[in-house]
Amino acid sequence: MTFARTSAAAALFALGASVAFAQTAPATVVDVAVGSPDHTTLVQAVTAAGLAETLQGAGPFTVFAPTNAAFAALPAGALDDLLKPENKDQLVAVLGCHVVEAKAMAADVAQMIANGNGTATVPALGGCSLTATESGGTVTIASPGGTSATVATADLEAGNGVVHVIDGVLLPAS
């Protein structure tokens, strides 16, 4: 009887531990993107730019992650050009406009916007400066290249930061 109870308790503990493990956040912001069918283009771009290792580091990072549809909306041929090895520096600059070296949850971004009287400016990698605004509950991120995107899904947490899904590609200044 004792062995049966011990075995049952051990089985329940193992099941509980596996469920708890399955519910933990992905280890990195890269893992969040890799696990999303809507971010295969972003993963391809991060890999081509050689940024995967950086974004798998300790962080913290906030990544504004364009969807596949956002990349597809770029002018014809623009994505293919960016992914060419000879354009790696340009690709790194574009992707840098999507990464902030701090963990900013949606509530943090909202507080920064409120503290800035409706606008928050944050530095992104590579010297790109992003401007966040809010209207009617929708947060918009604008880049120095004149592009903007709205946050479609916020607060996808990872062990080294957070990912916010956006509907556009942010471009650096020309």
N, C-alpha and C positions, 0 to 999 in steps of 0.2 A: 504494500500500500504506500509506504513512504517513497519508494522508488518511482511509482506511478505519479504521485503528487509532484515529486521533484522534477520528473521528466516533463510533466504538463506545465509546471511553472517555468522551466527552462525554455520550453517551446513558446510559451506566451511572451517571455522576455525577449526571445530572439525575434518574434514577430513584431513586437512593439519597437524594438531597436531598428528593425529594417524599415518600418513605417516612418519612424522619426527621421531616419537617415534620408529616406526618399523625399521628405518634406523640407530638408535644409536647402538653403540657397546654393546656386551653382558656385563653384570655387572662384571663377573670375568673370569679368565682363565679357571676355571672349567666349566663355562657355555659354553665357546667356545667348549670344548671337548665334553660335554654332547650333544650339538647341532650338532655334527658331526657323521654321521654313520660310518666313518672310524676310530673312536676313542673309540669304545665301550670297547675294551680290556683295554685301558689306564684308562678309567673311572672306570672299575672294579678293576684295580690294585690300583688306587689312593684311592678308597673307602676301599679296603682290608687293605691298609697300614695306614689308618686313617689320610690321608693327605688332604682330601677334605676341612676340616674346615680351615686349614692353607692357602691353595691356594685360599680360598674365602675371605681371609683377605685383608687388605689395600694394601699389596704389597709395591712397584711394583715388578712384577715377569716377567721373560722371561722363557717360557716353550718351550723346544724342544720336541714336541709331536710325539712319534712313532705311526705309523698307525697300524691297526689290522694286516696287512700283515707283518709288521716289527716284531711284537710279534710272529706271526706264524712261522717266519723264525728262531726263537731260536731253539737250539737243542731239540729233542723230550723229552717231560716231563719237560723241564726247567720252562716253564711258570706255569704249574700245581704245581710244587714244590714251586715256589716263592709265589704263592697265598695261600699256606697252612698257617694257623694261627701260627704255630710254626716257620715259616720262615719270620715273619713280619719284623724283623730287617734287613734281607737281602733285602727284597722287598723295604723297605724305603731307603736303600743305593742305590739300582738300580735307583729308581725314583728320588733320590736326584741328580743324575748325569744329570738329564734333566731339572733342575730348577736353574736359576740364580736369585739372589735377586736384580734385577735392570731391568728396561725396556730398552731393546736393540732392536731397530727396525733394519731392514736389512741394512739400510744406516749407522747406528751406528756400526754394526758388520763390515761392509766393511771398515769404517774409522779406526776402531781398527786394522784390518788386515793390512791396508796400513801403519798405524803408527808403526806397529810392523815388518815392512819389510817382509810382506807376512804371518805372523803368529800372532794370538792373543790368549793369554791364559787368561781364566776367571775362577774365583772360582764359583763352584756350591754348592748346599746344601750338607751337610754331608762331606765336605772336598774334594769332587771330583773336580778335576781341568780339565776343558775342553780346547781343543785347536782348534781354528778355522783357516781354510785356504781357499783360493779361487783359482780356476783354471778354466779358460774359462767361467767365470760368474757363476760357481757353487760353493757354499759354502759347505765345509765339516767340520763336528764337530767330533773330536776324543776324546775318553775318556781314562783314565789311565788303564782301563782294556783291552786295545788293540782293542776296537771296534770303528767303525766310522759310520757316517751316513751323507747323503747329505740332504740339505734343499730342500724339494720339493715345498713347498708353504710357503711364508714368510708374516709376518705382519698382522696376524689375531688379530686385536686389541680388548682388553677388558678394562673395567674400571680400573682394577688393574694391567694391564700389556699387554703382547703380547704373542702370540703363533706362533711358527714356526713349520710346519709339517716336520717331518724327516722320512727317509725310513729305519731306523735301530734303534736298542735298544743300548743305551750307557751303558756300564758296568763299575763298579768301579774296582779299583785294587783288586786283589785276596787277 
